[in-house]
Amino acid sequence: MWNLIPIVALLSAWMLAVSLVLSAVQVRFRDIGVALPVLVQLWMFVSPVIYPLKVVPAAWRSVYLLNPIAGIISSFRDILLQHTQPNPEPLGMALLVTAVTLPAAYLFFKRAEATMADVI
């Protein structure tokens, strides 16, 4: 159970990156709030929430793992349901994508923040 702590931290970092981008975009385009439930539902279907990562064809797996939630959910499933260590490939890819996305999302938010008061 202790190996869940880094995975929860990685999930928190990814959600922070997504939140920063979506909050900055929401200021400019108000319809994002209306479309968000549909986007979240689509994101659930392209993430291994209702199916294991093993069913994704090997030819598509490298592209599929660009979605960090795929590696995070797969790791949660390995630890909680199968009582094994998580597969390092999806978890490493999730860490890499999050490590690149979080600083980029922060810079995007800071750049958009300068003009938010004008739009609101």
Secondary structure, DSSP 8 states (H G I E B T S, - for coil): -TTHHHHHHHHHHHHHHHHHHHHHHHHH-TTHHHHHHHHHHHHHHTTTTSS-GGGS-HHHHHHHTTSHHHHHHHHHHHHHTS-S---HHHHHHHHHHHHHHHHHHHHHHHHHHHHHHHH-
